[in-house]
Amino acid sequence: MTKALPFTEASLARAIRGVERAGKHVVQVRADGTLIVADKPLDPASLAPPEMEQSPARKTMGDYINGRKDDA
């Protein structure tokens, strides 16, 4: 048996609009309906570690399909 959520989609939308009207940004909504608020929106590029951004992909899908060997 599942428990009913203490909030609705409409109540979350109202809360998010209120946060945005106050000049803040919602950066996360938790499963219990809690809104995580910040002064500025998150930059997705800042979430990845720097070494992940610099390293190119080792193989592409074409390498697997065409059977090409890895040069590295």
One Martini backbone bead per residue (centre of mass of N, CA, C, O) as a GRO file, in nm:
protein
   72
    1MET     BB    1   0.098   0.035   0.021
    2THR     BB    2   0.041   0.371  -0.037
    3LYS     BB    3   0.122   0.696   0.032
    4ALA     BB    4   0.009   0.996   0.043
    5LEU     BB    5   0.078   1.293  -0.063
    6PRO     BB    6   0.123   1.625   0.090
    7PHE     BB    7   0.111   1.702  -0.221
    8THR     BB    8   0.084   1.886  -0.520
    9GLU     BB    9   0.145   2.002  -0.824
   10ALA     BB   10   0.011   2.276  -0.773
   11SER     BB   11   0.159   2.347  -0.506
   12LEU     BB   12   0.443   2.345  -0.628
   13ALA     BB   13   0.399   2.557  -0.846
   14ARG     BB   14   0.330   2.785  -0.647
   15ALA     BB   15   0.599   2.778  -0.492
   16ILE     BB   16   0.784   2.835  -0.734
   17ARG     BB   17   0.662   3.105  -0.816
   18GLY     BB   18   0.724   3.244  -0.544
   19VAL     BB   19   1.029   3.218  -0.559
   20GLU     BB   20   1.063   3.372  -0.830
   21ARG     BB   21   0.930   3.640  -0.729
   22ALA     BB   22   1.171   3.667  -0.504
   23GLY     BB   23   1.448   3.604  -0.683
   24LYS     BB   24   1.472   3.300  -0.689
   25HIS     BB   25   1.598   2.952  -0.708
   26VAL     BB   26   1.519   2.636  -0.806
   27VAL     BB   27   1.737   2.337  -0.766
   28GLN     BB   28   1.531   2.151  -0.590
   29VAL     BB   29   1.319   1.852  -0.556
   30ARG     BB   30   1.199   1.663  -0.327
   31ALA     BB   31   1.010   1.387  -0.246
   32ASP     BB   32   0.862   1.560  -0.001
   33GLY     BB   33   0.855   1.876  -0.138
   34THR     BB   34   1.116   2.008  -0.106
   35LEU     BB   35   1.272   2.319  -0.149
   36ILE     BB   36   1.562   2.423  -0.318
   37VAL     BB   37   1.734   2.729  -0.265
   38ALA     BB   38   1.876   3.001  -0.465
   39ASP     BB   39   2.021   3.290  -0.593
   40LYS     BB   40   2.129   3.102  -0.829
   41PRO     BB   41   2.169   2.916  -1.081
   42LEU     BB   42   2.280   2.632  -1.196
   43ASP     BB   43   2.582   2.507  -1.340
   44PRO     BB   44   2.628   2.219  -1.512
   45ALA     BB   45   2.941   2.245  -1.565
   46SER     BB   46   3.017   2.255  -1.248
   47LEU     BB   47   2.945   1.942  -1.177
   48ALA     BB   48   3.184   1.853  -1.332
   49PRO     BB   49   3.473   1.729  -1.341
   50PRO     BB   50   3.753   1.839  -1.504
   51GLU     BB   51   3.852   1.558  -1.619
   52MET     BB   52   3.585   1.499  -1.775
   53GLU     BB   53   3.591   1.743  -1.978
   54GLN     BB   54   3.883   1.677  -2.120
   55SER     BB   55   3.805   1.390  -2.188
   56PRO     BB   56   3.775   1.190  -2.440
   57ALA     BB   57   3.637   0.964  -2.612
   58ARG     BB   58   3.741   0.647  -2.695
   59LYS     BB   59   3.461   0.554  -2.816
   60THR     BB   60   3.234   0.482  -3.059
   61MET     BB   61   2.969   0.339  -3.197
   62GLY     BB   62   3.115   0.285  -3.470
   63ASP     BB   63   3.343   0.111  -3.352
   64TYR     BB   64   3.154  -0.126  -3.272
   65ILE     BB   65   3.010  -0.177  -3.542
   66ASN     BB   66   3.284  -0.178  -3.736
   67GLY     BB   67   3.540  -0.298  -3.567
   68ARG     BB   68   3.730  -0.100  -3.458
   69LYS     BB   69   4.020  -0.010  -3.324
   70ASP     BB   70   4.201   0.109  -3.069
   71ASP     BB   71   4.460   0.349  -3.070
   72ALA     BB   72   4.541   0.359  -2.747
   0.00000   0.00000   0.00000
